[in-house]
Amino acid sequence: MSVRVNILGSGAIGGLCAAGAQLSATPFRLWPRPGSAMLTTVELINGELLNLAPESARDKPLTATDLLIVPLKVTQLKDALKAWRYSLPSESPVVLLHNGMGGMELAEKYLPDNPVFLATTSHGAFKTSTTYIRHTGKGETMLGSSPRHPTQMPLNTHIAEIMNRCIGPVTWRDDIETALWQKLAVNCAINPLTALNNIPNGELRATQYLATITTVCEEVCAVAGACKVDLNLTALTELVFNVIERTAENFSSMHQDVRHKRTTEIEGINGYIVKRAKKKGIDVPINTLLYNAVKNL
Ligand code: PAF
């Protein structure tokens, strides 16, 4: 099946997808948000520089065989989906790839008929300028159908194969919601603590953060359970420390957002836990504290 990949925005993860597409000779187009610059360069993990050569985005509209990858922040998603809903054929598959939660519900509202996939990645990357991305940590990507848009074979295999070229290795997850909640716990712990304390991820190994990180995991587990997603607390806490170890040198995305005075993803991360907890009548004091502290920065 022929395919063309379309990447929204000019963020770091979008840059990695573009590099993966180019290196695997998959046609791709870049669609920066209005007012944003077009990405030009990706510094690969081995230090090589890749000059991006996308197809021109203006001439041809999207067709049913065009895949739309949406690696935008959840705070940017609503405007983007609203803008795309009339120009996107309802058969075009869409992959949402962002930190935090809330994308599934927005896609249900604005793209009710498209095949929608949810993904989460542990690749590390950041922007060193408006057009230049550096790939800092090799990770992996989990992909599955949105529970609100159930999709089927052979499309699932096809999308997994394309995503594998763009931002692999990809693991297909029938339980993608569980994977998203696990990543949510990682972000709830690492992102606000690194942003508030102005530290790289690795400094969270210090004993002074142990109690906070453990409680964040307990709270996420309790809220997930109330939302019918079963997470194992010990495995979750281990996962968080494992990511801290593997990304020790990195500055988290929230740390970078705060440093560059950009909007953070706090609403979709600790903010999501606080909101869901409130609805379920669960106390989440540490997530609330971190949420308010980041909001007040
Ligand atoms: O948001 C981030 O920075 C990343 O998701 C993670 C895994 C916390 C690593 O920095």
Boltz pocket constraint, residues with backbone or C-beta under 6 A from the ligand:
constraints:
  - pocket:
      binder: B
      contacts: [[A, 99], [A, 121], [A, 122], [A, 123], [A, 124], [A, 186], [A, 187], [A, 190], [A, 191], [A, 201], [A, 243], [A, 247], [A, 250], [A, 251], [A, 252], [A, 253], [A, 254]]
      max_distance: 6.0
